[in-house]
Amino acid sequence: MKKEKLRQLLQNLHDQKIDVDCAMGILKDFPYEELGFAKIDTHRSLRRGFPEVVFCQGKPIDQIVAIVCRLASSERTVMATRANEKIFKAIQAARGDAVFHESANIILVGEEPKHVTDKCIGIVSAGTSDIPVAEEAAVTAEVMGNPVVRLYDVGVAGIHRLLDNKDKLHAANVLIVVAGMEGALASVVGGLVNKPVIAVPTSVGYGASFNGLAPLLTMLNCCAPGVAVMNIDNGFGAGYFAGLVNLMGEHK
């Protein structure tokens, strides 16, 4: 339940436009609703400023559709992550306003998100193979109301590509750096800017990268101060955290 909706409910009760029984009926599923297979957190947008996000991986499609539709009945925008075309078609059949961001594996239902700040988040990827994780971060940050600037394929194997775009790095208020292989790009970016840097290791790389463990350890051992590290392939976590940092002071 959004703050505005709860405030209006309380105002209507105060103004005697509705009675206590009516208000209790509206709030009966607060702070969560029991679906049997899931407990929908209807309190999250009020508590956290953003509604519950549906993680699709490993869930039966019918359950995903039921959760998304229930959330969409009370939230302006619902996001489902780690989705695919089959899941999208099932949600679209139930909700015609569903949109699939295929490059990010994210489905959005409801209103198009609007920017609530002029401060931008920069998303930097080392290679094109890292783009799916970078896009997951970018779309997540955008859904939260943040402008996003993308800077892709600027890894350390051709460092001049990054240095030619230093103006974009310095223009961002927060930076997300996504890299696989040895993950050195986060250290380089962290040494160039005076902004928070969120590093995301990816599982991209040859055998000795150990499915992202090598870049994770590199990023954790970064000598540039101001670099925080997310889990392997966790673009959503990076986009959400960057969004919270970027929006500090914007919400009352």
Secondary structure as GFF3:
##gff-version 3
##sequence-region A 1 252
A	DSSP	alpha_helix	3	14	.	.	.	ID=ss1
A	DSSP	alpha_helix	20	26	.	.	.	ID=ss2
A	DSSP	beta_strand	32	34	.	.	.	ID=ss3
A	DSSP	beta_strand	39	41	.	.	.	ID=ss4
A	DSSP	alpha_helix	44	48	.	.	.	ID=ss5
A	DSSP	beta_strand	54	55	.	.	.	ID=ss6
A	DSSP	alpha_helix	61	72	.	.	.	ID=ss7
A	DSSP	beta_strand	77	81	.	.	.	ID=ss8
A	DSSP	alpha_helix	85	94	.	.	.	ID=ss9
A	DSSP	beta_strand	98	101	.	.	.	ID=ss10
A	DSSP	beta_strand	106	110	.	.	.	ID=ss11
A	DSSP	beta_strand	121	125	.	.	.	ID=ss12
A	DSSP	three_ten_helix	128	130	.	.	.	ID=ss13
A	DSSP	alpha_helix	131	143	.	.	.	ID=ss14
A	DSSP	beta_strand	148	151	.	.	.	ID=ss15
A	DSSP	three_ten_helix	156	158	.	.	.	ID=ss16
A	DSSP	alpha_helix	159	163	.	.	.	ID=ss17
A	DSSP	alpha_helix	166	171	.	.	.	ID=ss18
A	DSSP	beta_strand	174	179	.	.	.	ID=ss19
A	DSSP	alpha_helix	185	190	.	.	.	ID=ss20
A	DSSP	beta_strand	197	201	.	.	.	ID=ss21
A	DSSP	three_ten_helix	207	212	.	.	.	ID=ss22
A	DSSP	alpha_helix	213	220	.	.	.	ID=ss23
A	DSSP	beta_strand	227	229	.	.	.	ID=ss24
A	DSSP	alpha_helix	235	246	.	.	.	ID=ss25
###
